[in-house]
Amino acid sequence: MKQATIILDKDYRISRIDDRLYGSFIEHLGRAVYGGIYEPGHPLADESGFRTDVIDAVKKLGVPIVRYPGGNFVSGFAWEDSVGPVEQRPKRLDLAWFTTETNEVGLHEFSRWAQKAGAEMMYAINLGTRGPEQARDVVEYANHPGGSRFSDLRIANGQKDPFGIKVWCLGNEMDGPWQMGRKTAYEYGRIANESAKMMKWVDPSIEVVACGSSSSEMPTFGSWELEMLEECYENIDYVSLHRYYGNPTGDTPGFLARTMDMDDFIHSVTSICDAVKGKKHSKKQVNLSFDEWNVWYHSRQQDEEIWKREKWDRALPLLEDIYNFEDALLVGSMLITLLRNADRVKIACLAQLVNVIAPIMTRTGGGCWAQTIYYPFMHASRYGRGTSLKAIVKSPVYDCSDYESVPVVDTAAVLTDDGGVTVFCVNRDLTEDCLVDLDLRSFGDLQMKEHLVLHHDDVKAVNTEEEPNNVIPSTLLVTRIENGRAQIKLPALSWNVLRFS
């Protein structure tokens, strides 16, 4: 059995964790909206057509903020299409995903859904085919009390009180050649600056997220952030990061090490933000919004086949990755990485929430079930609120195809507001359990409350509508703490939640 040590101290603090770290994302893509959150006629649909079983599953995750309506979709989106009488809204060809958007669900409807799900809306504006004028107009429509053209239009459309949207995304992945209205870094920086300026003149209370490079593997990465921030640093609040990982070759050790890349990505963007801050002699700190992150690779061939058969249909079943057990382990490590960087990552969005690369799956007219990745996200959202602690970890390491000295035990720790401690651990070892010596002496008289574990003997095990409980958490025996120390066994290939009170 392998052995590791973890030392925690109540004074080794990284940062207060922003609750928005546990956000998610719903784009007008695939069956995320139509057939996902919205399915009139379903036995469990409410009076607005929203599936109540989906709402219940989202509420169990405790998602505080949801990015909407895109994504690539937003770069061709006219926000005016999504308001007013539903029967008068136009149908549009969506060039991002080659489907037809009916606009049955729009700003008003999604706001109602978000309220039912207990979440705020993080609204993305189109800076691909549109610009600052439309950005200003939609903020006026959503947030101004009344007495102006667009705020009065909102009232006429049945919403007297402002929506009060506080976080706005300035476009999406604008350096991507797949993006409608792709920009150079200078072009985007200028339009983002002018949009942010005008939006904040309408509502000074809002925060805005500027697009970082669409991936750390893009040739534009780094230079994009630097040049873009030169143009808009003082008017924006966050820079976005997007990252997906896959395991097409079946290399589990290498796959589980991919969060080392995620950590490097965060540190690189942080460094660029601070370099621009220094160059501009600014007192303002720009933080990060990791507003797309997940595992994504299972469905890509399937999507190509769907487009060949059904291009331009409504709500095609796109990006419906079926997640296995090893995907859940990587999602757990990605959450751990976000927690360890809570001093700069203030917003994060698991992409996406329902059906599209999602923790929640539905069948049209049928059931709703949790995928494997649902459980680490639920645990982190429930038990990972408070203050992120710096854990001093001594762990065995391994080398893999892309990385050397990968820690076998991946760890983050949280001081909860009631004085308790939560420790999240992934044991990356394929075959060996790991005995962890956990030092909690600085916290006084703590007792172990719970040890939750997610483990399966088959790394490719999945949950389905027929077998929704194939990969689910279990509870291990609680370990006694003696003199502030505990010896805890982490099963081979497992996600662990250690709760102390």
C-alpha positions as CSV (number, residue, x, y, z in Angstrom):
1,M,0.0,0.0,0.0
2,K,1.3,3.5,-0.9
3,Q,1.6,6.2,1.7
4,A,1.1,9.9,1.7
5,T,1.0,12.8,4.2
6,I,-1.2,15.9,4.2
7,I,-0.7,18.7,6.6
8,L,-3.4,21.4,7.1
9,D,-3.3,24.5,9.2
10,K,-6.2,26.9,9.8
11,D,-3.8,29.8,9.0
12,Y,-2.6,28.4,5.6
13,R,-5.3,30.1,3.6
14,I,-5.4,30.6,-0.1
15,S,-8.6,32.6,-0.5
16,R,-12.3,32.9,0.2
17,I,-14.0,30.6,-2.3
18,D,-16.5,32.5,-4.5
19,D,-19.7,30.4,-4.6
20,R,-19.8,31.0,-8.4
21,L,-16.9,28.6,-8.7
22,Y,-19.7,25.9,-8.9
23,G,-21.5,27.5,-11.9
24,S,-22.6,25.7,-15.1
25,F,-23.6,26.5,-18.6
26,I,-26.7,26.0,-20.9
27,E,-26.3,26.9,-24.6
28,H,-28.9,26.8,-27.3
29,L,-27.1,23.6,-28.6
30,G,-28.4,20.1,-29.0
31,R,-30.9,19.0,-26.4
32,A,-29.7,21.3,-23.7
33,V,-32.8,23.5,-23.9
34,Y,-35.3,21.8,-26.1
35,G,-35.7,18.2,-24.8
36,G,-33.5,19.0,-21.8
37,I,-34.7,21.7,-19.4
38,Y,-37.8,22.5,-21.6
39,E,-40.2,19.8,-22.8
40,P,-43.9,20.8,-22.9
41,G,-46.1,17.8,-22.8
42,H,-43.7,15.7,-20.7
43,P,-45.5,14.1,-17.7
44,L,-43.2,16.1,-15.3
45,A,-43.3,19.4,-17.1
46,D,-44.6,22.4,-15.2
47,E,-47.0,25.1,-16.4
48,S,-44.1,26.8,-18.3
49,G,-43.0,23.6,-20.0
50,F,-39.9,23.1,-17.8
51,R,-39.1,19.5,-16.6
52,T,-39.4,19.5,-12.8
53,D,-37.2,16.3,-12.6
54,V,-34.4,18.2,-14.3
55,I,-34.9,21.2,-12.0
56,D,-34.7,18.9,-9.0
57,A,-31.5,17.4,-10.3
58,V,-30.0,20.9,-10.8
59,K,-31.0,22.0,-7.3
60,K,-29.2,19.0,-5.8
61,L,-26.1,20.3,-7.5
62,G,-26.5,23.7,-5.9
63,V,-25.5,25.6,-9.1
64,P,-25.4,29.3,-8.2
65,I,-24.9,30.8,-11.7
66,V,-25.6,29.5,-15.2
67,R,-24.0,31.0,-18.3
68,Y,-26.5,31.5,-21.2
69,P,-27.3,31.3,-24.2
70,G,-23.8,30.4,-25.5
71,G,-21.2,29.5,-26.5
72,N,-20.6,29.5,-30.2
73,F,-24.3,30.0,-30.6
74,V,-24.1,33.5,-29.2
75,S,-21.8,34.8,-32.0
76,G,-24.8,34.8,-34.4
77,F,-27.5,35.5,-31.9
78,A,-29.9,38.5,-32.0
79,W,-31.2,39.0,-28.5
80,E,-34.3,40.7,-29.8
81,D,-35.4,37.4,-31.4
82,S,-35.8,35.9,-27.9
83,V,-38.2,38.4,-26.4
84,G,-41.8,39.4,-27.1
85,P,-44.8,37.1,-27.9
86,V,-43.4,33.6,-28.5
87,E,-45.6,33.0,-31.6
88,Q,-44.1,36.1,-33.3
89,R,-40.4,35.2,-32.7
90,P,-38.5,34.3,-35.8
91,K,-36.9,31.0,-36.6
92,R,-33.2,31.3,-37.5
93,L,-30.6,29.1,-39.0
94,D,-27.9,28.7,-36.3
95,L,-24.5,28.5,-38.2
96,A,-22.7,27.5,-35.0
97,W,-24.3,24.0,-34.8
98,F,-26.2,23.8,-38.1
99,T,-29.6,23.6,-36.6
100,T,-32.8,25.7,-36.6
101,E,-33.4,27.9,-33.6
102,T,-37.1,28.5,-32.9
103,N,-36.6,31.0,-30.0
104,E,-39.4,29.3,-28.0
105,V,-37.2,29.7,-24.9
106,G,-35.7,33.2,-24.6
107,L,-34.5,35.7,-22.0
108,H,-37.8,35.8,-20.1
109,E,-38.3,32.1,-20.1
110,F,-34.8,31.2,-19.1
111,S,-34.9,33.8,-16.3
112,R,-38.0,32.0,-14.9
113,W,-36.2,28.6,-15.2
114,A,-33.1,29.9,-13.4
115,Q,-35.2,31.2,-10.5
116,K,-36.9,27.8,-10.2
117,A,-33.4,26.1,-10.3
118,G,-32.0,28.5,-7.6
119,A,-29.5,30.1,-10.0
120,E,-28.5,33.5,-11.3
121,M,-28.0,34.1,-15.0
122,M,-24.7,34.9,-16.6
123,Y,-25.7,36.4,-19.9
124,A,-23.5,36.3,-23.0
125,I,-23.7,39.0,-25.7
126,N,-22.9,38.7,-29.3
127,L,-19.6,40.4,-30.2
128,G,-19.1,38.2,-33.3
129,T,-21.7,39.6,-35.8
130,R,-22.8,42.5,-33.6
131,G,-21.2,45.1,-31.4
132,P,-21.4,47.7,-28.6
133,E,-24.8,49.2,-29.6
134,Q,-26.6,45.8,-29.1
135,A,-24.6,45.2,-26.0
136,R,-25.8,48.5,-24.5
137,D,-29.4,47.8,-25.6
138,V,-29.7,44.4,-24.0
139,V,-28.3,45.7,-20.6
140,E,-30.9,48.5,-20.8
141,Y,-33.6,45.9,-21.6
142,A,-32.6,43.6,-18.8
143,N,-31.5,45.9,-16.0
144,H,-32.8,49.4,-16.3
145,P,-35.9,50.1,-14.2
146,G,-38.0,51.9,-16.8
147,G,-38.6,55.1,-18.7
148,S,-36.4,54.2,-21.7
149,R,-37.0,52.5,-25.0
150,F,-35.7,49.0,-24.1
151,S,-36.7,48.9,-20.5
152,D,-40.2,49.9,-21.4
153,L,-40.2,47.1,-24.0
154,R,-39.3,44.7,-21.3
155,I,-42.2,45.9,-19.2
156,A,-44.5,45.7,-22.2
157,N,-43.4,42.1,-22.6
158,G,-44.6,41.3,-19.1
159,Q,-41.6,41.8,-16.9
160,K,-42.1,44.9,-14.7
161,D,-39.0,44.5,-12.5
162,P,-35.5,44.4,-14.0
163,F,-33.9,41.0,-14.4
164,G,-30.9,42.3,-12.5
165,I,-28.3,40.3,-14.4
166,K,-24.9,41.0,-12.7
167,V,-22.4,39.0,-14.8
168,W,-22.1,39.5,-18.6
169,C,-19.8,37.6,-21.1
170,L,-18.4,39.8,-23.9
171,G,-18.7,37.3,-26.7
172,N,-17.3,33.8,-26.9
173,E,-14.0,32.3,-28.1
174,M,-13.4,35.2,-30.5
175,D,-10.0,33.9,-31.7
176,G,-11.5,30.6,-33.0
177,P,-11.7,30.1,-36.8
178,W,-15.0,28.3,-36.1
179,Q,-16.5,31.4,-34.7
180,M,-18.9,33.7,-36.5
181,G,-17.3,37.1,-36.7
182,R,-13.8,36.0,-35.6
183,K,-11.6,38.8,-34.5
184,T,-7.9,39.6,-34.1
185,A,-6.8,40.3,-30.6
186,Y,-6.7,44.1,-31.3
187,E,-10.1,44.1,-33.0
188,Y,-11.7,42.2,-30.1
189,G,-10.0,44.2,-27.4
190,R,-11.3,47.4,-28.9
191,I,-14.9,46.2,-29.3
192,A,-14.8,44.6,-25.9
193,N,-13.6,47.8,-24.3
194,E,-16.3,50.0,-25.9
195,S,-19.0,47.4,-25.1
196,A,-18.0,47.1,-21.5
197,K,-17.8,50.9,-21.1
198,M,-21.2,51.5,-22.5
199,M,-22.8,48.6,-20.7
200,K,-21.4,49.9,-17.4
201,W,-22.6,53.4,-18.2
202,V,-26.1,51.9,-18.3
203,D,-25.6,49.8,-15.2
204,P,-22.5,50.5,-13.1
205,S,-23.2,47.5,-10.9
206,I,-22.5,44.8,-13.5
207,E,-19.3,42.7,-14.0
208,V,-18.0,41.7,-17.4
209,V,-15.9,38.8,-18.7
210,A,-13.6,39.3,-21.6
211,C,-12.7,36.4,-23.9
212,G,-9.4,34.8,-23.4
213,S,-8.0,32.6,-26.1
214,S,-10.4,29.7,-26.8
215,S,-7.8,27.1,-25.7
216,S,-4.2,27.0,-24.3
217,E,-3.4,24.9,-27.4
218,M,-4.3,27.7,-29.8
219,P,-1.4,29.4,-31.6
220,T,-2.9,32.7,-30.5
221,F,-2.8,31.8,-26.8
222,G,-0.7,34.2,-24.7
223,S,-0.3,36.8,-27.3
224,W,-4.1,37.1,-27.6
225,E,-4.5,37.7,-23.9
226,L,-1.7,40.2,-23.8
227,E,-2.9,42.3,-26.8
228,M,-6.6,42.1,-25.9
229,L,-5.9,43.3,-22.3
230,E,-3.8,46.2,-23.5
231,E,-7.1,47.5,-25.1
232,C,-9.7,46.8,-22.4
233,Y,-8.0,46.1,-19.0
234,E,-9.5,49.0,-17.1
235,N,-13.1,48.2,-18.2
236,I,-13.3,44.5,-17.7
237,D,-13.4,42.3,-14.5
238,Y,-12.5,38.8,-15.6
239,V,-10.7,36.9,-18.4
240,S,-12.3,33.7,-19.6
241,L,-10.6,30.3,-19.8
242,H,-11.9,27.3,-21.7
243,R,-10.5,23.8,-21.5
244,Y,-11.7,20.3,-22.3
245,Y,-9.8,17.0,-22.0
246,G,-10.3,13.6,-23.5
247,N,-8.8,10.1,-23.4
248,P,-9.2,8.7,-27.0
249,T,-6.2,6.4,-26.6
250,G,-7.3,4.8,-23.3
251,D,-4.2,6.0,-21.4
252,T,-5.8,6.3,-18.0
253,P,-2.6,7.5,-16.1
254,G,-2.0,10.2,-18.7
255,F,-5.6,11.2,-18.7
256,L,-5.8,11.6,-15.0
257,A,-2.7,13.8,-15.1
258,R,-4.3,16.4,-17.4
259,T,-5.0,18.7,-14.5
260,M,-1.3,19.6,-14.4
261,D,-2.0,21.3,-17.8
262,M,-5.1,23.0,-16.3
263,D,-3.0,24.3,-13.4
264,D,-0.3,25.7,-15.8
265,F,-3.1,27.3,-17.9
266,I,-4.5,29.1,-14.9
267,H,-1.0,30.3,-13.8
268,S,-0.1,31.5,-17.3
269,V,-3.3,33.6,-17.8
270,T,-2.9,35.0,-14.2
271,S,0.7,36.0,-15.1
272,I,-0.4,37.8,-18.2
273,C,-3.2,39.7,-16.4
274,D,-0.7,40.8,-13.8
275,A,1.9,41.8,-16.4
276,V,-0.6,44.1,-18.1
277,K,-1.6,45.5,-14.6
278,G,2.1,46.3,-14.0
279,K,2.6,47.8,-17.4
280,K,-0.4,50.1,-17.0
281,H,0.5,51.0,-13.4
282,S,-3.0,49.9,-12.5
283,K,-4.3,49.2,-9.0
284,K,-7.0,47.0,-10.4
285,Q,-6.8,43.2,-10.3
286,V,-8.4,41.3,-13.1
287,N,-9.5,37.8,-12.1
288,L,-10.4,34.7,-14.0
289,S,-13.6,33.1,-15.1
290,F,-13.1,29.4,-16.1
291,D,-16.4,29.4,-17.8
292,E,-16.1,26.3,-19.9
293,W,-14.4,23.1,-18.5
294,N,-15.2,19.4,-18.7
295,V,-14.3,16.1,-20.3
296,W,-15.3,16.1,-24.0
297,Y,-14.4,13.6,-26.7
298,H,-16.8,10.6,-26.7
299,S,-19.5,11.9,-29.1
300,R,-17.5,13.6,-31.9
301,Q,-17.8,10.9,-34.5
302,Q,-21.5,10.5,-33.7
303,D,-22.1,14.3,-34.2
304,E,-20.6,14.2,-37.7
305,E,-23.0,11.4,-38.6
306,I,-26.0,13.3,-37.2
307,W,-25.1,16.4,-39.3
308,K,-24.9,14.3,-42.4
309,R,-28.4,13.0,-41.8
310,E,-30.3,15.8,-40.1
311,K,-28.6,19.2,-40.7
312,W,-30.9,22.2,-39.9
313,D,-33.3,20.2,-37.8
314,R,-34.4,21.5,-34.4
315,A,-32.6,20.3,-31.2
316,L,-30.3,17.7,-32.8
317,P,-28.9,15.2,-30.2
318,L,-25.4,16.7,-30.4
319,L,-22.4,16.4,-28.0
320,E,-24.2,13.8,-25.9
321,D,-21.1,12.3,-24.3
322,I,-21.8,9.3,-22.1
323,Y,-19.4,9.7,-19.2
324,N,-17.6,6.8,-17.5
325,F,-15.9,6.3,-14.1
326,E,-12.5,7.6,-15.1
327,D,-14.1,10.8,-16.5
328,A,-15.6,11.4,-13.0
329,L,-12.1,11.1,-11.5
330,L,-10.7,13.7,-13.8
331,V,-13.7,16.0,-13.2
332,G,-12.9,15.6,-9.5
333,S,-9.3,16.6,-10.0
334,M,-10.4,19.6,-12.1
335,L,-12.6,20.7,-9.2
336,I,-9.6,20.3,-6.9
337,T,-7.5,22.4,-9.3
338,L,-10.1,25.2,-9.3
339,L,-10.2,25.1,-5.5
340,R,-6.4,25.4,-5.2
341,N,-6.6,28.5,-7.5
342,A,-9.6,30.1,-5.7
343,D,-7.5,33.3,-5.2
344,R,-7.8,34.1,-8.9
345,V,-10.5,31.9,-10.3
346,K,-13.7,33.4,-9.1
347,I,-16.2,32.0,-11.5
348,A,-16.2,28.6,-13.2
349,C,-18.9,26.9,-15.3
350,L,-19.0,23.1,-15.9
351,A,-19.9,22.9,-19.6
352,Q,-22.7,22.0,-19.9
353,L,-25.6,21.1,-17.5
354,V,-28.1,19.0,-19.3
355,N,-27.7,16.4,-22.2
356,V,-24.8,18.4,-23.9
357,I,-21.5,17.2,-22.4
358,A,-23.5,17.2,-19.1
359,P,-23.8,15.6,-15.7
360,I,-27.6,15.3,-16.2
361,M,-29.1,13.3,-19.0
362,T,-32.8,13.0,-20.1
363,R,-34.7,10.9,-22.6
364,T,-37.4,12.8,-24.5
365,G,-40.7,11.8,-23.0
366,G,-38.8,9.6,-20.5
367,G,-36.5,9.7,-17.5
368,C,-33.8,11.8,-16.1
369,W,-30.6,10.4,-14.5
370,A,-27.2,11.5,-13.2
371,Q,-24.0,10.7,-15.1
372,T,-20.8,9.7,-13.3
373,I,-19.4,13.2,-13.3
374,Y,-22.5,14.5,-11.4
375,Y,-21.2,13.2,-8.1
376,P,-17.8,14.9,-7.7
377,F,-19.5,18.2,-8.8
378,M,-22.3,17.7,-6.3
379,H,-19.9,16.9,-3.5
380,A,-17.7,19.9,-4.2
381,S,-20.6,22.3,-4.5
382,R,-22.2,21.0,-1.3
383,Y,-19.1,20.7,0.9
384,G,-16.5,22.9,-0.8
385,R,-17.8,26.3,0.3
386,G,-15.8,28.5,2.6
387,T,-12.1,29.3,2.5
388,S,-9.6,27.3,0.4
389,L,-6.7,26.0,2.4
390,K,-3.1,25.4,1.2
391,A,-2.5,21.7,1.8
392,I,1.1,20.6,2.3
393,V,1.1,17.2,0.6
394,K,3.8,14.6,0.3
395,S,2.7,12.0,-2.1
396,P,4.2,9.2,-4.3
397,V,4.5,10.3,-7.9
398,Y,4.5,8.7,-11.3
399,D,5.6,9.6,-14.8
400,C,3.3,9.3,-17.8
401,S,3.3,10.2,-21.5
402,D,3.1,14.0,-21.1
403,Y,4.1,14.7,-17.5
404,E,6.7,13.7,-15.0
405,S,6.3,13.5,-11.2
406,V,2.5,13.4,-11.2
407,P,1.3,13.2,-7.5
408,V,-0.7,10.0,-6.9
409,V,-2.8,11.8,-4.4
410,D,-4.4,15.0,-5.7
411,T,-5.7,17.2,-2.9
412,A,-7.6,20.4,-2.0
413,A,-9.0,21.4,1.4
414,V,-11.7,23.8,2.6
415,L,-12.3,25.5,5.9
416,T,-16.1,25.6,6.1
417,D,-18.0,28.5,7.7
418,D,-19.0,26.4,10.7
419,G,-15.4,25.7,11.6
420,G,-15.3,22.3,10.0
421,V,-12.8,21.0,7.4
422,T,-13.5,19.2,4.1
423,V,-10.6,17.5,2.3
424,F,-11.1,16.3,-1.3
425,C,-8.7,13.7,-2.6
426,V,-8.3,11.7,-5.8
427,N,-6.1,8.6,-5.7
428,R,-4.8,8.3,-9.2
429,D,-3.1,4.9,-8.7
430,L,-4.7,2.2,-10.8
431,T,-4.1,-0.7,-8.5
432,E,-2.9,0.4,-5.0
433,D,-4.7,1.9,-2.1
434,C,-3.0,4.8,-0.4
435,L,-2.8,5.3,3.3
436,V,-2.8,9.0,4.1
437,D,-1.5,10.5,7.3
438,L,-3.7,13.6,7.8
439,D,-2.4,16.2,10.2
440,L,-5.2,18.4,11.6
441,R,-3.7,19.5,14.9
442,S,-4.1,23.2,14.3
443,F,-7.9,22.9,14.3
444,G,-8.3,21.7,17.8
445,D,-10.9,19.0,18.7
446,L,-12.1,17.9,15.2
447,Q,-13.9,14.6,14.7
448,M,-14.4,12.8,11.4
449,K,-18.0,13.2,10.3
450,E,-18.1,11.4,7.0
451,H,-15.9,9.6,4.3
452,L,-17.6,9.6,0.9
453,V,-16.0,7.7,-1.9
454,L,-16.7,7.2,-5.6
455,H,-15.1,4.0,-6.9
456,H,-15.7,1.3,-9.5
457,D,-13.6,-1.6,-10.6
458,D,-14.2,-0.8,-14.2
459,V,-12.9,2.6,-15.4
460,K,-15.3,2.5,-18.3
461,A,-18.4,1.9,-16.2
462,V,-21.3,4.3,-17.0
463,N,-24.7,5.1,-15.7
464,T,-27.8,4.7,-17.9
465,E,-31.5,5.3,-17.6
466,E,-31.9,1.5,-17.0
467,E,-28.9,1.4,-14.6
468,P,-28.7,4.9,-13.0
469,N,-26.9,3.6,-9.9
470,N,-24.1,1.7,-11.5
471,V,-21.5,4.3,-10.5
472,I,-22.6,6.2,-7.3
473,P,-21.0,7.3,-4.1
474,S,-20.8,5.1,-1.0
475,T,-19.8,5.8,2.6
476,L,-16.8,4.3,4.2
477,L,-16.2,3.7,7.9
478,V,-15.3,6.9,9.8
479,T,-11.7,7.1,11.0
480,R,-10.9,8.2,14.6
481,I,-8.7,11.2,15.1
482,E,-6.1,10.8,17.8
483,N,-3.9,13.8,18.9
484,G,-5.1,15.7,15.8
485,R,-4.0,13.1,13.3
486,A,-5.9,10.5,11.3
487,Q,-4.9,7.5,9.1
488,I,-7.2,7.3,6.2
489,K,-7.2,4.8,3.4
490,L,-8.0,6.0,-0.1
491,P,-9.0,3.1,-2.4
492,A,-7.2,2.7,-5.7
493,L,-8.7,4.9,-8.4
494,S,-11.1,6.8,-6.2
495,W,-12.7,10.2,-5.5
496,N,-12.8,10.9,-1.8
497,V,-14.6,13.5,0.4
498,L,-13.3,13.6,4.0
499,R,-15.5,15.8,6.2
500,F,-14.5,16.9,9.7
501,S,-16.5,18.8,12.2
